[in-house]
Amino acid sequence: MAEDSNSSKRLLRKRGLISTGYHIPYNPKLKQRARELRKNMTLAEKRMWLFCLKKLNLNVLRQKPIDHFIVDFYIPCLKLVIEIDGKSHINKQDYDKERTQVLEKYGLKVVRYTNEEVFRNIEGIYDDLMKLAESSPDFSKK
């Protein structure tokens, strides 16, 4: 069993990723960029954080490196990635699809909202996320 664990870690290192066995593998070279992004959130990300995610009363990580990506928000207890798609995603559907597939291989669920949805329907997004949380076996009300 330890042999399998060591070979898995070697494969991850070959891909430029690290994992402690507890955390989802990530590229350590993305840590500094993730810090910068946390300090400089877009208006949609700020709105999502202040008016929705903070109200969930769950541990929510902002700009979290996972694999070779930085996801906008990650809720570990739900294994949920939340992406806010702005104008930069308009011509990147193939990239977003590939990225989602990679994240799903780690057992993560990915939900996407557009900037427009965040600005026009934050209450609806909150309701959606609460339904996801409440339907998760890992969710416990505090």
N, C-alpha and C positions, 0 to 999 in steps of 0.2 A: 504494500500500500504506500509506504514512504517512497518507494521507487517511482510510482506513478506521479506522486506529488512533485518530486524533484524533476522528472522529465517535463511535467506541465510548466513548472517555473522556468526551465531552460527554454522551452518553446516561447513563453511569454517574453523572456529576455531577448531572444532572437528578433522578436517583433518590436523591441524597444519599449516593452511594457514591464511594469513591476506589479506585484501583488503580495500582500502579507498573508494571504490565505483568508483573511477576514474581509478585506476590501475588494471591490471590483477592480480588475486590472486597469492601470492607467499609465499614460506616458508622463514620466516625471518632468519632461521638458515643457509640459503645458502648465505647470503649477504657477509660474510667474505671470503668464498671460491670463490665467484664470483670476489671479489677484487683481490685475489691472482691470479686467472686465467687471469684477465685483465693485470696484471703486467708480466705474464709469458706466453704470447701467443705462440702457435706453429708457425713454419715457414710458414705453409700454411695459418694460420689465419692472420699473419702479412702481408703476400703478398696480401691476399684478402682485408684487411683493407686499405693498402697503395695504391694499384694499381687498386682498383675497388670501394669499398664502399665509400671512401672519395670523389671520383669523382661524386657520385650520387647527391651531394648537398642536401641530406636529413638527418634528425636526425637519426643516426644509433647508437644503444646501443650495446656495446660489453659485452659478458658474463652476460646476463640478467636472473635473477631468475624469472621463471614462473612456478606456481604450485610447484611441488617437483623437478623441473629440472632447470638446468642452460643451456640456449640456447647460441650458439656461437654468433649470431648476431640477433638483432630484430629491425625492422623499424616500429615504432608505426603508422605513418600515412598510411602505407600500410597494417598494421596488418600482417606483413611478418616476418617469422622466417627463418634464413639461417643457415644451419648446414654444417660444413666441416667434412667429414668422413675420418678419417685416419685409420691406422692399428688397432687401438683399437675397431673399429666398425665391423671388419671382421666377428666375430662370434656372433654379437649382433643384427641380423636382427629382431628377435622377439621383443627385447627391444625397438629398434628404431621404429618399427611399433606401439607398444603400446604407446610410447611417442608421436608420431605423432598424434595418435587418441585423446589423452588427449588434446594436443595443439589445434587441430582442433575444439574441443568442445567449446573453447573460441572464435571461429570465426577466428582463425589464419590460414594462409596458410603457409605450411612448404615446403621449397625447400632444397634439399641436393646436395652437390657437393663433389666429392672425392678429396683428396690431389692431386692426379695426374691431375685432371681437372684444379685445381687452378694453378698448375705449368706449364701446357701445353697450357691452353686455357683461360687465364684471360680475354682477350678481348671478347671472346664468352660469358663468364659469365656476363661481364658488359652489353653486348647487351641484354642477356636474362633478366637481372634485370631491365634494362631500359624499355623493352617491358612490363614487369609486372607492373612497376610504371606507365607508360603512359596509361595502360588499367584500372588502378584503379580509381574509382570515387573520392577517397580521395586524389589523387595526383594533385598538382597544380604546374605548372612550376614557378620557381622563376626568 
